[in-house]
Amino acid sequence: MGIVRPVSTRVVRRGAVAVAALALALTACSTGGGGSAGGTGSGAANTVPPAVTENVAKYKALPTFTPPGPPIDPTTLRGKRMYLIPLVPNPFNQSIQETMQAIAQKIGMEFTIYPNQGKPSEWVQGMNAALTAKPDIIVLSTAPDPRTLQPQLAAAKAAGIPVLVTHFYDDSSPVPPACEGCAAGVTALVTAPFNVAGKAAADWIIADSKANANVLLIGGADVLPSPATLDTISKEFAAECPACKVTVKNIPVSDWNTKTQSEIQSALTADPSINYVYPLYDAMVAGAVPAIQTLGRAGQVKVVSYNGSPYALKLIQEGDIVAMNVGEDTVGIGYASMDQAFRILLGQPTVDERTPIRIWDKTNVNEAGVPPEVGKGYGGALPAGFLKLWGLPAS
């Protein structure tokens, strides 16, 4: 998911987040259901397992670089043409695309971005424009849903144009053609650490609560990776915090703008012992914060989330409601995406690209900038590592 516009730490109106484009983008069926697992979160002292504290410490630290494959020489790709179709224009996506464009220009590749507002009809138009342009590679970046582009993917395959899909499938996804929607013409993936981030967030809650959390966990079943991430999180709590209680609620993407606040308020009213609200994506934080404020529960209920949106990180710096966010390195995603694209264009085997996460809380959030900035605070290990892998000078 991408970044939504900032919200204030004062009471925020419902509808503060523009997610209509995402509602159109994510088209699988939503169950809209809920459930619970775990213990009572009753306030008894419990032991935090060492594996939990170790995992939290691991992801609070700066990311490190592990080469995804053997060295390659992309300088031979001068003059090759890349055509990129983004999910939706927002700072998260734009940071990734600007990184990719700068790398492409560094080696003399042509780089075209098809601007759109996140509507599937616009992705179809973008794919048709790409097919007309006959580039050397098409990138569905962060990522227009391949399941909505089956005829266009088949046409690209027939034309011999490889298609790279980034930041849509989880790291656990099978490679093409086995991934959902990939058989028509997806060549390779750069996956995202959705489940890894979910486990890290669960471990932070366990550690922060001293293994005594009552968590309202909110997903969107119509977001492809959401059900598996919810399952990962629930299993982590069951395994590492049997005294914790987890209640799962699904809100369809189309309702995030209008129903997130009311759904959270209803859940908090029904169970006043809830002390953590965990919406899977930052797009729902703008509903979670005013829900807690309206009920006068600031300082009693903490919000954690995922994406690393600057506005969410700023709320950690400024307030007492948003306590933690698992962020992603947009610059690192850009470098990993280009590495996979280079390997495709060079006729090399594709590799298992891994992009980093970092846990942000009050102990380290100022490293993201004051105020926070997109892509800041992740160190320089990935850019330096990839440039060395490609035999290019540091810049």
N, C-alpha and C positions, 0 to 999 in steps of 0.2 A: 504494500500500500504506500501511497505517496504522502506528502505533507499537506496539511490543511492550514488555513490562515490562523493567526494568533488569537488567543482569548485572554481576557483579563483575569487577574486573581480575584477581582471583585465578582459579585454575582453576574453570571453570564446568561444571556437569553438563549432559550432553545433555538436551534436552527443556526447556530454560529458557524457551522462547518458546511462547506459546499461539497457535497458528495454525490450530486446527481450524475456526474460523469461516471463515477465508480459504479453506481447502481446499474447503469447501462452496460458497463464493462464486464460485470461478473454475472454470468447467466445460468449457472447450475441451480438446481432446486435447493430451497432452504427449508429445513425442518421447523425452525422457529421454536424448537422445544427447549426444555430445561431438565436438569437433573442434579443430583447431589451425590457426593461420595466422601468418605473419610470419617473422622471422628467429630467431636463436639466443639473443639476450640474453646474449652471451658475455662481456661485461665490457669490450669495446673502447670507447674514447672516441668519442662521436657528437655531432652537432650538433643542438640543439633548434631547430626552425624558429621564426622570429619569430611566425608566426600562432598557434602553440601558446602561447607565453608571453603573447601579447596576449589570447587567449581566457581563459586562467587569470586574468589581471589583471582582465579585464572582470567575471568572475563572483565574484571575491573582494571586489569593491567593493559598496557599498550599491545595491540596486535603484533604478531610476528609474521614473517614471510616464509612459506614453504614452496619451493618451485613445483608447479603442477605437472611439469613434464621436462623433457630435455631442452637444452637451449635451441633457439631458432634465430634465423636472420631475416627480419621483416623488411630490410632495406631493398630487397629484390622486388617488393610489392609496389614500388613507386609507379604511379599512374593508375593503379587499380581503383575501382570505384565502389564505395560503400553507400548504401541507401538505408537510412534509419527511420523507423516509424515508432514514435514514443507512445506510451500509454495515455498520458495527459500532461499538460504543461504545469509543472509546479517546481519549487526549488530543489526537491530531492531528485527528481528526474533530470532536471536541467543541469545539475552538478555532474551527474553521470555522463550526460551527453556532451557537455563542454569538455570533460576530461578526455572522452573518446575522440572528439574532434581535434583537440590539441595534439594527441598522439598521432592521429592520421596525418595531420599537416606536417608533423615532425619528419615523417618518412616520405612525404610527397604523395599521399593518397588523396583522391577526391572524396569529399564527404558531404552528403546531402541529407537534410532532416526534413521529413514531411510534417508540417505543423498541423495539429488537430486539437479538438477539445474533448477527446476521450469517448466519442461516440463510435459504436461498431460500424456504422455506415461510413464514417470517415476513415476507419482503418481499411475497410474494403476499397475505398477510393485511393488510399495511400498505396495499398498493394497493387492496385491496377496501374497507378502511376509508376510504381517501381518496375512492374513488368514491361511497361512501355519503354522505360529508360534503359532496361537491360543492364543493370549494374553487375558487378562481380560478386556481390554478396548483399543480402537483405538482412537487416537486424530488427527484430521486434523487441524493442527495448522497454523493459520494466512493467509490464509487457502486454501489448494487445493480445487478447485471448486467442490462441491458435484455433480453439474449437469453433470460433465464429468466422474463421477464414479458410475453411476447408477447400472450396473451389480455387481460391487464389494460391494456396499452398501447393495444390496439385498442379496448377499452371506453372508455378515457379520450378517445381521439380521437373516437369516436362521440358521447360526451357533450359534446364541445366544450371539454374541459379540457386546456390545454397542459401538456406534460411537459418539464422541463429536466433534463438529465443532466450532472453535474459530476464532473471528475477521474477519468474512466474511460477516455476516448479520448485518444490522443496529439495534440499540436498539428498533426501532419501528416494527421489523419483528415479525410475528406470530411464535409461538413455533412449533416444529415438532409435527405432520407431515405436518402442514399447510404451512410451509415456502417453498419457491421455491426450488425444487430439494431434499426435505427432506424425502418425503414419502417412498422412496425405503429402507431407513434404518438408518436415522440420529436419534439418541436418544435425544440429547440435544444440546443447543448452549451456547456459551459465546459471546454475541453480542458486537458491537463496537459503540461508540458515534459519528458516522459520521454526523448525522443531528444536534446534539447538538454542535459539533465543528463548523459546518457551520454557525449556528446562532450566536455563539460566535464571529466568525471571522467577520461576517457582522456587528455586534454591535461595534466591535473594529473600523472598518472602519468608521462607522457613527460617532462615538465619535471623532476619530482622525481627521476626515475631517470637524468637526463641522457641520455635517449633510449636507455636500455639496460635495459628491463624485460622480465621473464618473468612473464606475467600469467595467473593462473587466474581465468577469468571465469565466473560462475555465474548462470544465469537460471532462470526457471520457464516452460517453454513453454506451460503452461496459463494463464498470465497474459496477457490479450489483447495488451498492448503489448510484452511481453518479447521475442518474436522480432525485431521491428523494431529495438528498442533494442540487442539483441545485435549485429545487423547493422550498425547505425550505429557502435557502438564498434569492432567489428572492422575496418570500413572506415577509421576514423580512424587506428587503429594502422598499417594497411597503407599509408596515404597519407603519414602524418607521421613514422612511426618504423619503417622497414623492418628495422632491427636488432632490434626488439622481437619477442618471441614471445607469442602469445596462444593459450591452450587454453580451449575453451568446453565447459562442462558444464551440462546441464539437470537440475534436481531438481524434480519435481512439488511443488506447494504442500502436498499431503497428506503429503509426506515431509520437509518442512522441519524439523519438530520432532524427528524421529528419525534422519534420515540426513545432515543437513548436515555435522555434525562428522566423521562417518566418511568421507564422500565427500571432504572436504577433506584429511583426514589421509592417505587413500590416494593422492590426487594429489600431495601434498607428498612423500610417501615415494617415489613412482615417479619424481618429478623434483625432486631437492633444490635445483635452481637456481631454482625459482620464488621470486620475491621480492615479488610483490604478489598478494593475493587480493581479488577484486572481486565480492562478491555484490551483485546489482542492488538489493536491498532490505534495509533495516535488520532485517527479520524474520529474516534469515539470519546477521546479525553474531554473535548469541549462540551459533551453532554454529562460526563461523569462529575466534573468539577462543580457546576451549578447544582447538580442533584445533592451533593454533599453539603454545599453551602446553604441551600434552601432548608434543609433539615437541621441546620445548626450542628453538623457533625464534624466540622473542621477540627483537626487535631485528634480526632477519634478514628477516622477512616482514612486510610492512605490509598492513593491511586498509583498503580504501576502500569506501564504500557510498553509498546515496541514501535520502533522506527527511528527514533533519535531526531524527531522534528525540533528545530530550534525553539519553537514556541513552547513545546512540552519541557524541554530542558530549562528554559527560562522560568517556567513555573516551579521547577525544583529549586532554582536559585532564590525565588522570591517568596514562596508561600509555604504552607504547612499541609497541603493536600497531596499534590503530586510528589511522590517520594523517590521514585526510581523509573528509569527508562532504559530499555535495551536498544542501543543505537547501531546503525550500520554505517560503514565507511563508504560514502558515495564515490570518492576518488578511487578507492580500492576496487569497487565494483566496475568502474570504468576501465581500469587497467586489466582486470580479469576478463572483461568482455572483449577487449582488443586482443588479448593473448589467444583466446579461443578463435576469434575471427582470423587472426594471422595464420594459425595452424590449419584452418580450413582452406584458406587461399593458397597456402604453400603445399597443399596436398598431404599434410602430415596427419597422423591420427589425432583425433580430438582427445581432450584430457578432462579430468575431473576437477574443474575449477572450484575453489573454495573462497568465499569472501567473508571478511571478519565482522564480528560484533564487539561491542563494548558496553558493559554495565555502567550507567551513569547514576550517581546519587550525590548527596551533599558533600561527600568526601572528595569527589574528583570532578564535579560538573563544571567548575570554573575553567578547567583545561579545554573545554569546548568553546571558550570565549565568553566575554562579558560585554554585551549579550552574546549568547551562543550563535555560532555560524555553521552553515551546512558544511560537512566534511572536515571540520576542525576538531582536533583532539585525538586523532587516531595514529599519530606518529607518521613517519615516512618510510616504514619498512616495506610496504607493498610497492610504491613507485620505484624505490631504489632497487628492490629485488627484481622486479620485472624488467627494468631498463638494463640491468646487468645480464639477465637471462637472454635479452634480445641483442646484447652487444652494442647498446646505444649509450652515449654519454649522459651523465646525470644533468638535469636542467632545473 
